[in-house]
Amino acid sequence: MSNATSSQTNITDGQQYRGLVEVLLFSAPIILPCCVFLFINATMFFTLRSKLLFRETSRYILLYNLLFADTAQMALSQVLYILSACRVMLTYPVCAVLTMLCVLANDVSPLTLVLMSLERYVAVCYPLRHTAIITIRNTEVAIIVVWAISSLNVLIQVLLLLEFLFENLQMKEFCSIENMLLDPVSNNYDKVFTCLLFVSAGVAVICSYIGVMVAARSASTDKASARKARNTLLLHLVQLGLSLSSTVHNSMLIAIYKVLDRKILVRIQIVLYVCIIIFPRCLSSLIYGLRDQTIRPILLYNLCCQRRRSISVSVIPGKAKISTCITS
């Protein structure tokens, strides 16, 4: 009897060990890129706060807000993924907090892209009035409005969920935004709001792009500035497209699951998660960090974890003494 119990215990431990190894192998290709992108975004945060120029320029303030929303969305998505991979079942109130924070950050991103596109439009089409229109105060007010609209959407979704959150505290499925849409009204509202949000954002960015294209043909417009603004707006459209695709990520997986084998589905899921969920949240750092001539040298310097060295030379009779002072 003792040998049977010991054998059963060994089998259970072996299954748990294999389960743990499977979770680690499955999660590693996703966790590693996420950690790299979080490091890049964190370095970008530090870079944008390191210079007075970045803290007092409207487009860099908008970029900081976009980075904050994207980083929060990336971190929260990773937390939900790890909980799902480890087969951790949450209660509905806890899951509601996590998913609503995801919704908040996900709504802020496209709205901030709209503000950044309008800022580029004003800079190219109305260069003489740019400093009067795009002020620090107006930028801060616009950011507050963006967060207020996103928070209002979250509040409405929470009100629609209240009657379900405390009926059965323990969830029967893994925590995700789709599993929190318990009522058809909530599901329909989420689809309508998402559609309106991305259609409005897309129209705003496209109109800004057309305005820049028209202005670029004018003789009084700086051709290099207009071309750079046009390319930036195109990248914003790509960001909007990737953000929109992230909202139908789970629906895509469900459709693929009906056609393909589970092993192939796992590989596709990893690729889709990295490309659709994680990578777009780091795209802002890559776009502005590498294309902006002001940010790029400082960002690359910080990414390489270098330290500034100031070399002071003091001349001593008969020889020169060089002292190196390393500062952070």
C-alpha positions in Angstrom: 0.0 0.0 0.0 2.9 2.3 0.9 4.7 1.5 -2.4 1.5 2.2 -4.3 1.0 5.6 -2.6 4.7 6.5 -3.2 4.4 5.5 -6.9 1.2 7.6 -7.3 3.0 10.5 -5.6 5.9 10.2 -8.0 3.6 10.1 -11.0 1.8 13.2 -9.8 5.1 15.0 -9.2 6.2 14.0 -12.7 3.1 15.3 -14.3 3.4 18.6 -12.4 7.0 18.8 -13.4 6.2 18.2 -17.1 3.4 20.7 -16.8 5.7 23.3 -15.4 8.3 22.6 -18.2 5.6 22.8 -20.8 4.4 26.2 -19.4 8.0 27.5 -19.4 8.7 26.4 -22.9 5.4 27.7 -24.2 5.8 31.1 -22.4 9.5 31.8 -23.1 9.1 32.9 -26.7 6.5 35.4 -25.6 7.9 36.6 -22.2 11.4 37.3 -23.7 10.3 39.7 -26.4 7.9 41.4 -24.0 10.8 41.9 -21.5 13.0 43.4 -24.3 10.2 45.7 -25.5 9.5 46.8 -21.9 13.2 47.6 -21.4 13.1 49.7 -24.7 10.0 51.6 -23.5 11.4 52.1 -20.1 14.6 53.5 -21.6 12.5 55.8 -23.8 10.7 57.0 -20.7 14.0 57.9 -19.1 15.1 59.6 -22.3 12.0 61.8 -22.6 12.4 62.9 -19.0 16.2 63.5 -19.2 16.1 66.8 -21.2 14.2 70.0 -20.6 13.5 70.2 -24.4 11.5 66.9 -24.3 9.5 68.0 -21.2 8.5 71.3 -22.7 7.7 70.3 -26.3 4.2 69.3 -27.1 4.9 66.4 -29.5 7.3 64.8 -27.0 4.7 65.2 -24.3 2.1 63.4 -26.5 4.7 60.7 -27.2 5.2 60.2 -23.5 1.5 59.8 -23.0 1.3 57.3 -25.9 4.3 55.3 -24.5 2.7 55.3 -21.1 -0.6 53.8 -22.4 1.2 51.3 -24.7 3.5 50.1 -21.9 0.7 49.7 -19.5 -1.3 47.8 -22.1 1.7 45.5 -22.8 2.4 44.9 -19.1 -1.2 44.1 -18.3 -1.6 41.8 -21.4 1.5 39.9 -20.3 0.1 39.5 -16.7 -3.1 38.1 -18.1 -1.2 35.8 -20.4 1.0 34.4 -17.6 -2.1 33.8 -15.5 -3.7 32.0 -18.3 -0.5 29.9 -19.1 -0.2 29.0 -15.4 -3.9 28.0 -15.4 -4.8 30.5 -12.6 -8.5 31.2 -12.3 -9.3 34.7 -10.9 -12.5 36.0 -9.4 -14.7 38.2 -11.5 -14.0 41.5 -9.5 -10.2 41.0 -9.8 -10.4 40.1 -13.5 -12.7 43.1 -14.0 -10.0 45.5 -12.6 -7.3 44.0 -14.8 -9.4 44.0 -18.0 -10.8 47.4 -17.5 -7.3 48.8 -17.0 -6.4 47.1 -20.3 -9.5 48.7 -22.0 -8.5 52.1 -20.6 -4.9 51.9 -22.0 -6.2 50.5 -25.3 -8.5 53.4 -25.8 -5.9 56.0 -24.9 -3.5 54.9 -27.6 -5.6 55.6 -30.8 -6.9 58.8 -29.4 -3.3 60.0 -28.6 -2.3 59.0 -32.2 -5.0 61.3 -33.4 -3.6 64.2 -31.3 -0.1 63.5 -32.6 -1.4 63.4 -36.2 -3.2 66.7 -35.8 0.0 68.2 -34.3 2.0 67.2 -37.4 -0.8 68.6 -39.6 -0.7 72.0 -37.9 3.1 72.0 -38.0 3.2 71.5 -41.7 0.1 73.4 -42.9 0.2 76.3 -40.4 3.8 76.6 -39.4 3.5 80.3 -38.4 0.6 79.6 -36.1 2.0 76.3 -34.7 3.5 77.8 -31.6 0.2 79.6 -30.8 -2.1 76.6 -31.4 0.1 73.8 -30.1 1.0 75.1 -26.6 1.9 73.2 -23.5 -1.4 74.1 -21.9 -3.5 73.1 -24.9 -1.6 69.8 -25.1 -2.2 69.0 -21.4 -6.0 69.8 -21.8 -6.1 67.5 -24.9 -4.5 64.7 -22.9 -6.9 65.2 -20.1 -9.9 65.0 -22.6 -8.4 61.8 -24.0 -8.2 60.1 -20.6 -11.7 61.4 -19.7 -13.3 59.9 -22.8 -11.5 56.6 -22.2 -12.4 56.6 -18.5 -16.1 57.3 -19.4 -16.1 54.2 -21.7 -14.6 52.1 -18.8 -17.2 53.4 -16.4 -20.0 52.5 -18.7 -18.7 49.0 -19.2 -18.3 48.6 -15.4 -21.9 49.7 -14.9 -23.0 47.1 -17.4 -21.1 44.4 -15.6 -22.2 45.2 -12.0 -25.2 42.9 -12.0 -22.9 39.9 -13.0 -19.7 40.5 -11.0 -21.0 39.3 -7.7 -23.4 36.5 -8.7 -20.6 33.9 -9.0 -17.3 35.3 -7.7 -15.1 32.5 -9.1 -14.5 32.5 -12.9 -14.9 29.2 -14.8 -12.6 30.4 -17.6 -9.3 32.3 -17.9 -9.4 36.0 -17.3 -9.7 37.9 -20.6 -11.7 40.9 -21.9 -13.9 38.6 -24.0 -14.8 36.4 -21.0 -15.8 39.5 -19.1 -18.4 40.5 -21.7 -21.1 38.5 -19.8 -24.1 40.3 -21.2 -25.1 40.7 -24.9 -25.6 44.4 -24.2 -22.0 44.7 -23.0 -20.7 42.8 -26.0 -22.6 44.9 -28.4 -21.6 48.1 -26.7 -17.9 47.1 -26.8 -18.1 46.4 -30.5 -19.9 49.6 -31.3 -17.5 51.8 -29.3 -14.4 50.0 -30.7 -15.8 50.5 -34.3 -16.5 54.2 -33.7 -13.2 54.7 -32.0 -11.0 53.3 -34.8 -13.1 54.7 -37.6 -12.9 58.2 -36.1 -9.2 57.8 -35.5 -8.6 56.5 -39.0 -10.6 59.3 -40.6 -8.7 61.9 -38.5 -5.2 60.5 -39.5 -6.2 60.1 -43.2 -7.5 63.7 -43.3 -4.3 64.9 -41.7 -2.3 62.9 -44.3 -4.3 64.4 -47.2 -3.8 67.9 -45.7 0.0 67.4 -45.5 0.1 66.0 -49.1 -1.8 69.1 -50.4 0.5 71.4 -48.4 3.6 69.6 -49.7 2.8 70.9 -53.2 2.8 74.5 -52.0 6.0 76.4 -52.8 6.1 77.9 -49.4 6.1 74.6 -47.5 9.3 73.0 -46.3 9.5 69.9 -48.5 11.7 67.9 -46.1 9.4 68.6 -43.2 6.3 67.7 -45.2 7.8 64.5 -46.4 8.8 63.5 -42.9 5.4 64.3 -41.5 3.8 62.3 -44.3 5.8 59.3 -43.5 5.0 59.7 -39.8 1.3 59.8 -40.5 1.6 56.6 -42.6 3.2 54.9 -39.7 0.4 56.1 -37.4 -2.1 54.4 -39.8 -0.1 51.2 -39.5 -0.2 51.6 -35.7 -4.0 52.0 -35.8 -4.3 49.0 -38.0 -2.2 46.8 -35.7 -4.1 48.1 -32.6 -7.4 47.3 -34.3 -6.2 43.8 -35.1 -5.3 43.3 -31.5 -9.0 43.7 -30.6 -10.0 40.7 -32.7 -6.9 38.6 -31.6 -8.9 36.0 -29.7 -11.6 35.8 -32.4 -8.9 35.0 -34.9 -7.5 32.2 -32.7 -11.0 30.7 -32.3 -11.5 30.6 -36.0 -8.0 29.1 -36.7 -8.6 26.5 -33.9 -11.5 25.1 -35.9 -9.3 24.4 -38.9 -5.8 23.6 -37.7 -4.2 21.1 -35.4 -3.5 22.2 -31.8 0.4 22.0 -32.2 0.2 24.3 -35.2 -2.2 26.6 -33.4 0.2 27.0 -30.5 2.9 28.2 -32.8 0.5 30.5 -34.6 -0.7 31.9 -31.3 2.9 32.8 -30.3 3.5 34.6 -33.5 0.2 36.4 -33.5 0.6 37.4 -29.8 4.1 38.9 -30.4 3.2 40.6 -33.7 -0.3 41.9 -32.9 -0.3 42.4 -29.1 3.3 43.1 -28.1 5.1 44.6 -31.1 2.6 47.5 -31.8 3.1 48.6 -28.2 6.8 49.1 -28.9 6.4 50.6 -32.3 6.2 54.2 -31.0 9.6 53.9 -29.4 11.1 52.5 -32.6 9.3 55.2 -34.8 10.3 58.2 -32.8 13.4 56.8 -31.1 15.1 55.9 -34.3 13.7 58.5 -36.8 13.8 61.6 -34.6 17.3 63.1 -34.9 17.0 64.7 -31.4 16.0 61.6 -29.5 18.0 59.0 -31.4 21.5 59.7 -30.1 20.3 60.0 -26.5 18.2 56.8 -26.8 21.0 54.8 -28.3 23.3 56.1 -25.6 20.9 55.0 -22.8 20.2 51.7 -24.4 23.9 50.9 -24.5 24.0 51.5 -20.8 27.0 53.8 -21.2 28.0 56.5 -18.8 29.1 60.0 -19.6 32.7 60.7 -19.1 34.0 64.2 -18.6 37.8 64.4 -19.1 39.5 67.3 -17.4 43.1 68.0 -18.2 45.3 69.7 -15.7 48.8 70.7 -16.7 51.5 69.9 -14.2 55.1 71.2 -14.8 56.9 68.6 -16.9 53.8 66.5 -17.8 50.1 66.6 -18.4 47.8 64.8 -15.9 44.5 63.5 -17.2 41.7 62.8 -14.6 38.5 61.0 -15.6 35.3 61.7 -13.8 32.5 59.3 -14.3 29.1 60.6 -13.7 25.7 59.1 -14.1 
